[in-house]
Amino acid sequence: MGKNRTRLLIIDDAPTNIAILGEGLKSEFQLAVATNGTTGLKLARGEPRPHLILLDIVMPGMDGYEVCRTLKSDPATKNIPVIFITSRSDVEDETRGLQIGAVDYITKPFNLDIVRARIQTHLELQQRTRELRRALSELEIRNQFIRQTFGRYLSDEIVHEILEKPEGLRLGGETREVTVLMADLRGFTAICEKLPAEDVVGLINIFLGAMTEIIVGHNGTIDEFLGDAILAIFGAPVKRENDAQHAVACALEMQRAMAEVNRKNAKRGYPEVSMGIGIHTSQLIVGNIGSKKRIKYGVVGHGVNLTARIESSTVGGQVLISEKTREFCGDLLRIDSRMEILPKGVQEPLAIYEIGGIGGEFKIHLPPKEEGELKPLQPPLAVRYAPLLGKHGLGETSDGTLLAVAQPRADLQSAEPLASLSNLKISLLDEDGQEAVSGLYAKVIRELSSSPGQYRIHFTSVSAEARHFFAAHIRGGKNAQ
């Protein structure tokens, strides 16, 4: 969603809060404001509808709980994410808000950076959900896919805890220390651009089918399928002392299973895919969330957003974990590297670790990475690139030069500074400066020099056409073919 296209509805009777939120968010979003619940419901049901609602609880007349409950009972508004922003800070108040359908809960006084980060996270999740539903609707298998993919893979423990026990049907949550795992296919945007919808769904099914078996086998609970991403939790509903270790072992086994996933993809004519995984351990709210008509066992809290930020820092084949998860795993881990990131909404840099193996009872290891010397391109390749903004947005284009390649890595020279771990969409240019090959995707790994600006990048998606283009230049020019 581009700038000024995303619509937010603020429902709050306090002029001060409205002014702070309005001033802080107006440059990024289209804002609508209601000072009471009745007006808020009217705006939410009108056209165009808001993409997300920021809702106060204490208001004259209809309070925020009743507004949220009414929104979630109306088919026209039930899928609009609702974030409570309120002075009520008791756990009981927060749990009640999540029970009736809110996706998040922020207490006053609030930090605008945190508000923005949570808004963006829920908008991204909502966008992925809409895209998957649209693809399934086109293929007329939406209902069947949901039953097979979302219902078939519930573990026996969850079925027992939530469905079979009478008390399992009650709404409610608890704060518990759990380990969250998020896995996402790398280069999936490029794949969606090239494949028809039915092949995209077929590829996702192969991926989800293989990963689900591994997650359940390690006592993980699948919280959500988000298009090409999986959100799983370890430590709920059944808690074990080594949940963090199981999560890391699960992630490593998932990476090893990608070879079989790609073998099945090749049989069906699908492209090869790779996956990044992020893991974080923290205190979160877990339990039966929803309404009387629809209950979902899941997890909510800032730790989920932080896991997504860690996962977004990965390249294909990587498992990155937080410091907290590393502490819970002790000395069982093979740590291949350490780095620091500064996710949105976090004031201090966060240490994360790339994991290559785990010992103890698990004994699961990935092959050591062999980074060969990059081969100079003769002559260097002119490129045009743009930073990715979320899944589908693009920033301003810039020109650069590829100096050397050893797939999946390359060295990029650019006059414009590039942020570490940023994602790029790249086009290769011909001798006349015209686009010759498009649709390459890469992540910036690190800065090699500042003057001139040179960066090591890691390709997340490279077409066969681009591979041939690189090979010709490595051999000494495109006439060498």
Secondary structure as UniProt FT lines:
FT   TURN            3..5
FT   STRAND          7..11
FT   HELIX           15..25
FT   TURN            26..28
FT   STRAND          30..34
FT   HELIX           37..45
FT   STRAND          52..55
FT   HELIX           64..73
FT   TURN            75..79
FT   STRAND          82..86
FT   HELIX           91..99
FT   TURN            100..101
FT   STRAND          104..107
FT   HELIX           112..138
FT   TURN            139..140
FT   HELIX           142..145
FT   HELIX           146..151
FT   TURN            152..153
FT   HELIX           156..158
FT   HELIX           159..164
FT   HELIX           166..169
FT   STRAND          172..186
FT   HELIX           188..194
FT   HELIX           197..217
FT   TURN            218..219
FT   STRAND          221..226
FT   TURN            227..228
FT   STRAND          229..234
FT   TURN            241..242
FT   HELIX           243..267
FT   TURN            268..269
FT   STRAND          274..290
FT   STRAND          295..300
FT   HELIX           302..312
FT   TURN            316..317
FT   STRAND          319..322
FT   HELIX           323..329
FT   HELIX           330..332
FT   STRAND          333..341
FT   TURN            344..345
FT   STRAND          350..358
FT   TURN            360..362
FT   STRAND          364..365
FT   STRAND          375..389
FT   TURN            390..392
FT   STRAND          393..394
FT   STRAND          398..406
FT   TURN            407..408
FT   STRAND          409..414
FT   TURN            420..421
FT   STRAND          423..429
FT   TURN            431..432
FT   STRAND          435..450
FT   TURN            451..452
FT   STRAND          453..461
FT   HELIX           464..474
FT   TURN            475..476
FT   HELIX           478..480
//
